[in-house]
Structures are given as structure tokens and as C-alpha cells.
Amino acid sequence: LNSYHKEEIGFLSENQSVITTNGEYTLTPIETSGEGIKFIRIPLPGKGYDYYLEYRQPIGFDKDINDELYKGVLLHLAPLGDTALYYPKDITLKPGQTFEDRLNMVNITTLSANADSARVKIESNIKPFAEITIRGMSVEEIPILNQSTTVKFLIKNTGTIDVLNVTLGLYQLPEKKLENQKLSEKLKIGESEAINFTIIPSKMFGSYSLQLYNKTLSFAN
């Protein structure tokens, strides 16, 4: 599992991750437990994917993996495809090497790396932004025509600032408004929240739209 997968299944704690677009940070090997940053997520507004940085060493299940993986920081694109490694020149960003994304104006440099940690520097022109995405959906039971059922959405703040007073509206397309639901007063950076809607299918196949209202941005101190 790479850092994106571990974040999705809740394997890593909030203290083991950083969501940022600028700064210098120290990564500790993702195979180890305890304190230390295990991954860095660099969110890219409106792109549908983010950059994930992680550091691996020959520990546990990783002890027999290609030695090139251990010589620098790994850069992933997620959640596109299989979160494949994304560094065209080599498998890793080795000390002294810089990855330049001119389209998104992001530079990532590995400053140092040893058996215990790797130091990285992130530079970008990305301004603080709010972005709320649907990270999952489930249905309580198989929908039956003209009978109510519960649909659960998992909503996540994937931006770089907290958001306040978010209301979500569920519509049955093209124009029929079904229900409004409010999230918690504050959804912090990286936090997720489940929200339930009740639907009564009136036809065998229907399309629904989840829309966002009353979004107030809160810059984190």
C-alpha cells in the first residue's frame, strides 16, 4: 500500500500527514509506526488529482523491493488510475533533484535522505483554497420503486483551508429538489463526514445531483 491507499482506509493518523502547498518537511519511512510525517499531500485545485510524497526504506514487506525506491522520495499522482509513481526521469527524487510542474507551478526538491528520514522542500504559487469532494457513496438497501431508502455520501475537505456552514442539496434530475442536509459547523482540512439522504425512486432508472450551498471559507491559523 502506498500513502494514498493508507490514508483512504484510515491507517495513518492526522499527526502522520501534512496537507500543504509550500514549506520544508521531514518524511519518516512509511513502513515504520509512531510519530513522524509519513506522507505529504499537495492539493491541486480543480485538477481532479493531488501529489502525494512518501519515503520508503527496506523494512518489513519492503525489504526485497527494487533498491532504487530507497534512494529518494516517491512522488505519486492520486486519485487518478492506480496512483502510479509520477517522476519521468527516475523512480525517485534523489537528494539534489527537483521535480518541476510548470503547468501547476509546483516545484518539489529532495534536500537530503538517509536511513531514518528524508527532507523535502515544496514551492508553489497555489493560493489557499476550499474544495469539498465526494469520496464514497453507499445505499442502505436495494432501491424499490416508490419505497424510501437511505443513500449515504462520504464528504471530504480536500482543500487547504477549513470550511464552515456547508449545506448539501440532493436533486433528482432534471430539476426536482429532494432534500437539504447540513454538515458540521466546521469541516477541517483533510476531515471527512458522512451525510444521509432519503430517496423514493419513482422510476427504474434515475439520475441524481448533489449540489453545494452556503459555503463559507475559514482560513486556518
Backbone as CSV, one residue per row, in Angstrom:
resi,resn,N_x,N_y,N_z,CA_x,CA_y,CA_z,C_x,C_y,C_z
1,LEU,0.838,-1.190,0.000,0.000,0.000,0.000,0.874,1.240,0.000
2,ASN,0.513,2.209,-0.846,1.221,3.477,-0.781,0.462,4.440,0.132
3,SER,0.970,5.659,0.265,0.417,6.592,1.247,-1.025,6.958,0.948
4,TYR,-1.393,7.084,-0.329,-2.767,7.410,-0.679,-3.719,6.322,-0.181
5,HIS,-3.370,5.061,-0.438,-4.226,3.964,-0.007,-4.336,3.921,1.518
6,LYS,-3.220,4.122,2.206,-3.246,4.080,3.671,-4.094,5.205,4.246
7,GLU,-4.062,6.371,3.594,-4.915,7.471,4.055,-6.383,7.121,3.859
8,GLU,-6.718,6.535,2.709,-8.111,6.231,2.388,-8.722,5.236,3.370
9,ILE,-7.954,4.273,3.835,-8.510,3.259,4.731,-8.321,3.628,6.209
10,GLY,-7.789,4.823,6.457,-7.650,5.285,7.828,-6.505,4.669,8.590
11,PHE,-5.498,4.160,7.884,-4.366,3.501,8.531,-3.427,4.510,9.182
12,LEU,-3.387,5.730,8.633,-2.487,6.761,9.144,-3.279,7.793,9.946
13,SER,-2.691,8.273,11.018,-3.353,9.263,11.858,-3.144,10.669,11.297
14,GLU,-3.929,11.609,11.828,-3.827,13.000,11.389,-2.439,13.563,11.635
15,ASN,-1.780,13.129,12.721,-0.445,13.626,13.057,0.645,13.077,12.141
16,GLN,0.310,12.079,11.335,1.305,11.480,10.449,1.215,12.007,9.021
17,SER,0.448,13.053,8.817,0.285,13.591,7.469,0.340,15.108,7.483
18,VAL,0.676,15.648,6.327,0.689,17.103,6.136,0.003,17.412,4.817
19,ILE,-0.874,18.390,4.838,-1.501,18.897,3.615,-0.981,20.305,3.415
20,THR,-0.254,20.524,2.335,0.443,21.799,2.182,0.733,22.096,0.717
21,THR,1.061,23.349,0.440,1.496,23.740,-0.902,2.841,24.462,-0.872
22,ASN,3.402,24.668,0.326,4.703,25.315,0.461,5.361,24.911,1.774
23,GLY,6.712,24.889,1.775,7.437,24.664,3.016,8.441,23.533,2.932
24,GLU,9.217,23.368,4.010,10.173,22.276,4.144,9.690,21.306,5.220
25,TYR,9.795,20.004,4.916,9.263,18.984,5.818,10.192,17.772,5.838
26,THR,10.122,17.035,6.947,10.891,15.800,7.090,9.944,14.613,7.046
27,LEU,10.168,13.708,6.108,9.394,12.478,5.984,10.124,11.340,6.684
28,THR,9.389,10.535,7.420,9.953,9.318,8.002,9.442,8.115,7.214
29,PRO,10.147,6.983,7.237,9.745,5.836,6.423,8.296,5.416,6.689
30,ILE,7.553,5.203,5.626,6.133,4.875,5.745,5.926,3.499,6.371
31,GLU,6.950,2.657,6.348,6.823,1.320,6.930,6.862,1.336,8.460
32,THR,7.343,2.437,9.046,7.510,2.499,10.499,6.264,3.064,11.163
33,SER,6.087,2.738,12.430,4.968,3.263,13.203,5.453,4.431,14.054
34,GLY,4.568,4.977,14.855,4.964,6.045,15.751,4.895,7.416,15.112
35,GLU,5.521,8.370,15.785,5.457,9.764,15.359,6.267,9.988,14.082
36,GLY,6.033,11.132,13.471,6.726,11.499,12.241,5.766,11.562,11.073
37,ILE,6.096,12.392,10.109,5.260,12.567,8.925,5.495,11.404,7.963
38,LYS,4.421,10.694,7.615,4.517,9.548,6.715,4.191,9.922,5.276
39,PHE,3.416,10.966,5.080,3.150,11.412,3.707,2.785,12.882,3.691
40,ILE,3.014,13.490,2.551,2.635,14.878,2.307,1.709,14.898,1.108
41,ARG,0.557,15.543,1.275,-0.358,15.715,0.139,-0.295,17.158,-0.318
42,ILE,-0.067,17.335,-1.619,-0.050,18.668,-2.228,-1.303,18.779,-3.081
43,PRO,-2.349,19.441,-2.589,-3.597,19.523,-3.349,-3.486,20.501,-4.511
44,LEU,-4.077,20.130,-5.624,-4.075,20.966,-6.826,-5.521,21.339,-7.150
45,PRO,-5.898,22.596,-6.985,-7.306,22.987,-7.109,-7.877,22.733,-8.496
46,GLY,-9.018,22.042,-8.534,-9.747,21.847,-9.774,-9.140,20.874,-10.756
47,LYS,-8.127,20.122,-10.357,-7.439,19.223,-11.289,-7.965,17.792,-11.251
48,GLY,-8.607,17.406,-10.150,-9.067,16.028,-10.035,-7.998,15.074,-9.550
49,TYR,-6.834,15.584,-9.217,-5.762,14.760,-8.665,-4.882,15.613,-7.760
50,ASP,-4.137,14.962,-6.891,-3.180,15.619,-5.999,-1.836,14.925,-6.114
51,TYR,-0.802,15.579,-5.621,0.507,14.945,-5.473,0.629,14.381,-4.059
52,TYR,1.195,13.188,-3.962,1.500,12.573,-2.679,2.989,12.259,-2.639
53,LEU,3.638,12.623,-1.524,5.048,12.325,-1.317,5.176,11.328,-0.163
54,GLU,6.035,10.339,-0.327,6.299,9.379,0.740,7.750,8.929,0.652
55,TYR,8.226,8.314,1.744,9.612,7.846,1.814,9.602,6.400,2.284
56,ARG,10.272,5.543,1.523,10.294,4.111,1.849,11.728,3.653,2.081
57,GLN,11.850,2.663,2.961,13.133,2.043,3.265,12.951,0.520,3.308
58,PRO,14.062,-0.251,3.211,13.954,-1.720,3.175,13.588,-2.297,4.536
59,ILE,12.312,-2.108,4.911,11.813,-2.531,6.217,10.583,-3.406,6.005
60,GLY,10.500,-4.524,6.703,9.313,-5.366,6.628,9.045,-5.877,5.226
61,PHE,7.801,-5.661,4.754,7.411,-6.156,3.432,8.193,-5.492,2.307
62,ASP,8.801,-4.353,2.571,9.522,-3.617,1.526,10.991,-4.027,1.410
63,LYS,11.451,-4.977,2.205,12.888,-5.266,2.238,13.414,-5.860,0.940
64,ASP,12.556,-6.452,0.109,13.014,-7.074,-1.134,12.612,-6.294,-2.382
65,ILE,12.149,-5.064,-2.207,11.732,-4.244,-3.345,12.955,-3.608,-4.004
66,ASN,12.794,-3.216,-5.262,13.842,-2.559,-6.039,14.605,-1.527,-5.200
67,ASP,15.928,-1.656,-5.152,16.749,-0.764,-4.330,16.596,0.706,-4.703
68,GLU,16.217,0.991,-5.952,16.065,2.381,-6.380,15.002,3.119,-5.573
69,LEU,14.031,2.380,-5.040,12.962,3.014,-4.262,13.477,3.665,-2.990
70,TYR,14.606,3.204,-2.492,15.094,3.652,-1.197,16.044,4.848,-1.292
71,LYS,16.319,5.308,-2.494,17.344,6.333,-2.675,16.810,7.758,-2.679
72,GLY,15.487,7.905,-2.528,14.913,9.241,-2.532,13.431,9.199,-2.212
73,VAL,12.755,10.299,-2.467,11.334,10.457,-2.146,10.487,10.016,-3.332
74,LEU,9.405,9.293,-3.047,8.482,8.841,-4.087,7.376,9.866,-4.291
75,LEU,7.054,10.097,-5.547,6.011,11.050,-5.915,4.902,10.294,-6.632
76,HIS,3.673,10.396,-6.087,2.514,9.733,-6.682,1.507,10.761,-7.166
77,LEU,0.776,10.386,-8.211,-0.426,11.116,-8.609,-1.620,10.346,-8.075
78,ALA,-2.508,11.001,-7.382,-3.702,10.325,-6.843,-4.853,11.335,-6.814
79,PRO,-6.098,10.906,-7.013,-6.549,9.528,-7.118,-6.744,9.024,-8.537
80,LEU,-5.945,9.484,-9.493,-6.075,9.003,-10.868,-5.501,7.600,-11.007
81,GLY,-6.198,6.740,-11.738,-5.666,5.425,-12.088,-5.250,4.618,-10.885
82,ASP,-4.048,4.044,-10.938,-3.580,3.178,-9.859,-2.590,3.887,-8.950
83,THR,-2.645,5.206,-8.899,-1.715,6.030,-8.113,-0.268,5.680,-8.458
84,ALA,-0.001,5.539,-9.738,1.335,5.148,-10.188,2.365,6.208,-9.822
85,LEU,3.608,5.763,-9.719,4.702,6.705,-9.495,4.739,7.714,-10.621
86,TYR,5.010,8.969,-10.274,4.978,10.019,-11.276,6.254,10.844,-11.180
87,TYR,7.306,10.327,-11.750,8.538,11.088,-11.898,9.252,10.569,-13.132
88,PRO,9.151,11.285,-14.246,9.590,10.733,-15.528,11.077,10.448,-15.658
89,LYS,11.927,11.094,-14.863,13.366,10.918,-15.040,13.904,9.683,-14.319
90,ASP,13.224,9.276,-13.249,13.758,8.204,-12.420,12.627,7.686,-11.545
91,ILE,12.887,6.635,-10.781,11.867,6.115,-9.879,11.643,7.067,-8.713
92,THR,12.694,7.682,-8.220,12.594,8.543,-7.044,13.216,9.909,-7.308
93,LEU,12.845,10.848,-6.429,13.512,12.148,-6.390,14.669,12.030,-5.406
94,LYS,15.867,11.925,-5.934,17.045,11.758,-5.087,17.505,13.108,-4.545
95,PRO,18.317,13.108,-3.484,18.813,14.371,-2.934,19.447,15.259,-4.005
96,GLY,19.011,16.514,-4.026,19.505,17.467,-5.020,18.660,17.554,-6.272
97,GLN,17.739,16.623,-6.480,16.884,16.644,-7.662,15.582,17.398,-7.375
98,THR,15.068,18.063,-8.425,13.834,18.842,-8.321,12.848,18.398,-9.385
99,PHE,11.630,18.162,-8.976,10.530,17.909,-9.906,9.833,19.236,-10.166
100,GLU,9.718,19.609,-11.454,9.093,20.869,-11.842,7.793,20.605,-12.591
101,ASP,6.704,21.111,-12.051,5.410,21.074,-12.722,5.104,22.506,-13.156
102,ARG,5.430,22.820,-14.395,5.265,24.193,-14.869,3.804,24.557,-15.084
103,LEU,2.974,23.568,-15.375,1.554,23.832,-15.587,0.888,24.313,-14.300
104,ASN,1.154,23.604,-13.208,0.556,23.966,-11.917,1.465,24.832,-11.058
105,MET,2.656,25.149,-11.573,3.637,25.997,-10.883,3.995,25.423,-9.509
106,VAL,4.410,24.149,-9.525,4.818,23.460,-8.304,6.222,22.894,-8.497
107,ASN,7.106,23.146,-7.551,8.443,22.561,-7.538,8.613,21.737,-6.256
108,ILE,9.160,20.537,-6.401,9.396,19.657,-5.254,10.857,19.222,-5.304
109,THR,11.605,19.493,-4.233,13.029,19.179,-4.182,13.327,18.283,-2.988
110,THR,14.089,17.220,-3.215,14.602,16.416,-2.099,15.909,17.032,-1.641
111,LEU,15.956,17.480,-0.398,17.144,18.140,0.131,18.148,17.130,0.675
112,SER,17.659,16.073,1.328,18.546,15.065,1.895,17.756,13.784,2.129
113,ALA,18.482,12.675,2.288,17.840,11.393,2.566,18.841,10.460,3.217
114,ASN,18.403,9.768,4.274,19.225,8.746,4.896,18.304,7.630,5.394
115,ALA,18.829,6.721,6.179,18.042,5.564,6.603,16.869,5.944,7.500
116,ASP,16.956,7.107,8.149,15.941,7.500,9.124,14.878,8.445,8.574
117,SER,15.239,9.268,7.584,14.300,10.288,7.126,14.762,10.914,5.812
118,ALA,13.860,11.687,5.229,14.180,12.474,4.030,13.601,13.872,4.229
119,ARG,14.335,14.857,3.786,13.927,16.260,3.898,13.534,16.769,2.516
120,VAL,12.330,17.371,2.417,11.853,17.865,1.124,11.451,19.333,1.233
121,LYS,11.527,20.011,0.097,11.108,21.410,0.004,10.064,21.533,-1.091
122,ILE,8.950,22.179,-0.761,7.842,22.359,-1.703,7.652,23.852,-1.934
123,GLU,7.620,24.225,-3.203,7.398,25.622,-3.580,6.281,25.671,-4.619
124,SER,5.338,26.587,-4.420,4.261,26.725,-5.407,3.635,28.109,-5.302
125,ASN,2.842,28.440,-6.320,2.066,29.684,-6.325,0.596,29.425,-6.035
126,ILE,0.295,28.252,-5.492,-1.088,27.898,-5.201,-1.573,28.675,-3.977
127,LYS,-2.674,29.393,-4.141,-3.255,30.155,-3.048,-4.147,29.242,-2.206
128,PRO,-4.382,29.597,-0.922,-5.296,28.795,-0.095,-6.656,28.663,-0.776
129,PHE,-7.213,27.468,-0.769,-8.490,27.243,-1.438,-9.297,26.181,-0.711
130,ALA,-10.614,26.235,-0.904,-11.523,25.237,-0.335,-12.001,24.320,-1.445
131,GLU,-12.061,23.042,-1.146,-12.548,22.068,-2.124,-13.171,20.909,-1.360
132,ILE,-14.433,20.642,-1.631,-15.142,19.540,-0.994,-15.487,18.515,-2.055
133,THR,-15.135,17.275,-1.818,-15.355,16.223,-2.809,-16.105,15.050,-2.182
134,ILE,-16.783,14.282,-3.042,-17.457,13.060,-2.623,-16.454,11.918,-2.726
135,ARG,-16.148,11.272,-1.611,-15.158,10.201,-1.601,-15.786,8.814,-1.490
136,GLY,-17.109,8.763,-1.470,-17.751,7.462,-1.417,-19.259,7.610,-1.332
137,MET,-19.978,6.576,-1.759,-21.435,6.564,-1.689,-21.898,5.133,-1.473
138,SER,-22.887,4.956,-0.623,-23.447,3.629,-0.389,-24.954,3.735,-0.217
139,VAL,-25.649,2.652,-0.533,-27.095,2.591,-0.409,-27.435,1.573,0.671
140,GLU,-28.338,1.953,1.569,-28.683,1.105,2.703,-29.215,-0.258,2.272
141,GLU,-30.040,-0.259,1.219,-30.595,-1.497,0.681,-30.933,-1.284,-0.780
142,ILE,-31.222,-2.354,-1.495,-31.538,-2.247,-2.916,-32.797,-1.401,-3.088
143,PRO,-32.722,-0.314,-3.867,-33.894,0.558,-4.051,-35.064,-0.191,-4.681
144,ILE,-36.260,0.084,-4.151,-37.503,-0.468,-4.684,-38.394,0.695,-5.084
145,LEU,-39.038,0.580,-6.233,-39.879,1.659,-6.725,-40.897,2.081,-5.678
146,ASN,-40.957,3.418,-5.490,-41.949,4.048,-4.606,-41.780,3.691,-3.127
147,GLN,-40.621,3.177,-2.750,-40.320,2.937,-1.351,-39.029,3.668,-0.973
148,SER,-39.017,4.193,0.242,-37.879,5.009,0.666,-36.650,4.157,0.952
149,THR,-35.489,4.721,0.678,-34.217,4.095,1.009,-33.215,5.186,1.351
150,THR,-32.185,4.840,2.106,-31.197,5.818,2.547,-29.936,5.715,1.706
151,VAL,-29.474,6.870,1.231,-28.221,6.956,0.493,-27.220,7.724,1.351
152,LYS,-26.053,7.133,1.565,-25.023,7.764,2.385,-23.878,8.238,1.506
153,PHE,-23.486,9.513,1.675,-22.340,10.084,0.965,-21.230,10.367,1.969
154,LEU,-19.989,10.089,1.571,-18.833,10.454,2.382,-18.218,11.704,1.765
155,ILE,-18.263,12.796,2.499,-17.796,14.098,2.018,-16.459,14.418,2.677
156,LYS,-15.498,14.899,1.894,-14.173,15.208,2.448,-13.709,16.594,2.025
157,ASN,-13.092,17.297,2.963,-12.467,18.588,2.658,-11.083,18.313,2.087
158,THR,-10.951,18.430,0.786,-9.683,18.139,0.119,-8.917,19.413,-0.244
159,GLY,-9.338,20.547,0.287,-8.643,21.799,0.033,-7.570,22.077,1.067
160,THR,-7.179,23.337,1.173,-6.092,23.728,2.074,-6.562,24.628,3.206
161,ILE,-7.866,24.880,3.324,-8.413,25.677,4.419,-9.670,24.997,4.956
162,ASP,-10.035,25.327,6.192,-11.267,24.829,6.770,-12.474,25.451,6.062
163,VAL,-13.607,24.754,6.103,-14.846,25.319,5.559,-15.916,25.316,6.640
164,LEU,-16.788,26.327,6.596,-17.836,26.490,7.591,-19.208,26.479,6.934
165,ASN,-20.193,26.014,7.679,-21.610,26.149,7.318,-21.914,25.656,5.908
166,VAL,-21.617,24.403,5.655,-21.846,23.821,4.329,-23.200,23.116,4.298
167,THR,-23.998,23.442,3.297,-25.272,22.771,3.074,-25.213,22.035,1.741
168,LEU,-25.659,20.795,1.732,-25.689,19.992,0.523,-27.143,19.739,0.127
169,GLY,-27.429,19.873,-1.165,-28.766,19.633,-1.671,-28.773,18.485,-2.662
170,LEU,-29.707,17.558,-2.496,-29.828,16.430,-3.410,-30.990,16.683,-4.370
171,TYR,-30.706,16.546,-5.660,-31.710,16.765,-6.704,-31.883,15.483,-7.501
172,GLN,-33.122,15.236,-7.909,-33.385,14.203,-8.912,-33.519,14.919,-10.245
173,LEU,-32.608,14.638,-11.147,-32.555,15.373,-12.403,-33.798,15.094,-13.244
174,PRO,-34.269,16.132,-14.027,-33.536,17.363,-14.299,-33.657,18.461,-13.236
175,GLU,-34.817,18.610,-12.527,-34.975,19.794,-11.699,-35.588,19.543,-10.323
176,LYS,-35.935,18.335,-9.979,-36.687,18.076,-8.766,-35.782,18.078,-7.539
177,LYS,-36.034,19.042,-6.650,-35.244,19.125,-5.421,-35.815,18.156,-4.389
178,LEU,-34.932,17.334,-3.783,-35.392,16.323,-2.851,-35.184,16.717,-1.393
179,GLU,-33.980,17.159,-1.063,-33.660,17.338,0.358,-32.393,18.167,0.508
180,ASN,-32.304,18.926,1.617,-31.087,19.623,2.023,-30.562,19.009,3.318
181,GLN,-29.247,18.927,3.446,-28.619,18.470,4.678,-27.417,19.355,4.978
182,LYS,-27.209,19.649,6.263,-26.056,20.453,6.671,-24.962,19.557,7.238
183,LEU,-23.724,19.910,6.899,-22.587,19.262,7.527,-22.346,19.889,8.899
184,SER,-21.367,19.397,9.617,-20.987,20.015,10.883,-20.622,21.475,10.659
185,GLU,-20.648,22.244,11.737,-20.380,23.682,11.620,-19.040,23.954,10.947
186,LYS,-18.047,23.135,11.255,-16.720,23.294,10.638,-16.219,21.937,10.157
187,LEU,-15.770,21.897,8.905,-15.114,20.705,8.357,-13.656,21.090,8.126
188,LYS,-12.782,20.532,8.950,-11.380,20.921,8.907,-10.659,20.305,7.709
189,ILE,-9.487,20.827,7.437,-8.663,20.331,6.337,-8.432,18.830,6.501
190,GLY,-8.730,18.079,5.445,-8.486,16.646,5.455,-9.549,15.819,6.144
191,GLU,-10.514,16.451,6.813,-11.542,15.706,7.533,-12.648,15.218,6.602
192,SER,-13.275,14.114,6.997,-14.401,13.545,6.254,-15.629,13.502,7.152
193,GLU,-16.792,13.497,6.518,-18.044,13.390,7.255,-19.064,12.655,6.396
194,ALA,-19.795,11.749,7.022,-20.857,11.021,6.325,-22.169,11.783,6.471
195,ILE,-22.950,11.807,5.402,-24.226,12.517,5.411,-25.260,11.659,4.692
196,ASN,-26.468,11.579,5.262,-27.504,10.687,4.743,-28.632,11.456,4.068
197,PHE,-29.126,10.904,2.973,-30.314,11.420,2.286,-31.304,10.279,2.117
198,THR,-32.586,10.627,2.158,-33.634,9.646,1.902,-34.220,9.882,0.523
199,ILE,-34.278,8.824,-0.298,-34.858,8.946,-1.632,-35.982,7.928,-1.788
200,ILE,-36.936,8.271,-2.654,-38.022,7.356,-3.015,-38.017,7.239,-4.537
201,PRO,-37.369,6.228,-5.082,-37.284,6.098,-6.543,-38.684,6.014,-7.165
202,SER,-38.899,6.872,-8.161,-40.205,6.889,-8.835,-40.148,6.239,-10.209
203,LYS,-38.935,5.844,-10.627,-38.782,5.122,-11.883,-37.559,4.225,-11.774
204,MET,-37.490,3.266,-12.662,-36.450,2.244,-12.557,-35.050,2.837,-12.650
205,PHE,-34.858,3.800,-13.545,-33.551,4.428,-13.712,-33.713,5.933,-13.534
206,GLY,-32.896,6.519,-12.680,-32.960,7.957,-12.452,-31.580,8.519,-12.216
207,SER,-31.427,9.813,-12.438,-30.154,10.490,-12.231,-30.313,11.499,-11.097
208,TYR,-29.260,11.598,-10.275,-29.303,12.485,-9.126,-28.076,13.387,-9.143
209,SER,-28.224,14.556,-8.548,-27.129,15.518,-8.474,-27.004,16.006,-7.045
210,LEU,-25.777,16.006,-6.517,-25.501,16.524,-5.181,-24.834,17.881,-5.341
211,GLN,-25.487,18.935,-4.819,-25.003,20.290,-5.022,-24.661,20.948,-3.697
212,LEU,-23.770,21.919,-3.777,-23.192,22.568,-2.603,-23.759,23.975,-2.461
213,TYR,-24.111,24.338,-1.218,-24.650,25.673,-0.952,-23.979,26.263,0.283
214,ASN,-24.097,27.581,0.420,-23.751,28.285,1.668,-22.375,27.909,2.187
215,LYS,-21.412,27.939,1.320,-20.049,27.559,1.729,-19.300,28.800,2.173
216,THR,-18.886,28.835,3.427,-18.097,29.931,3.957,-16.692,29.433,4.220
217,LEU,-15.716,30.158,3.772,-14.324,29.722,3.931,-13.734,30.249,5.216
218,SER,-12.917,29.451,5.846,-12.258,29.852,7.076,-10.765,29.579,6.961
219,PHE,-9.967,30.609,7.006,-8.525,30.428,6.919,-8.008,29.903,8.249
220,ALA,-7.322,28.748,8.196,-6.807,28.131,9.419,-5.634,28.924,9.945
221,ASN,-5.585,29.097,11.243,-4.462,29.824,11.867,-3.251,28.917,11.964
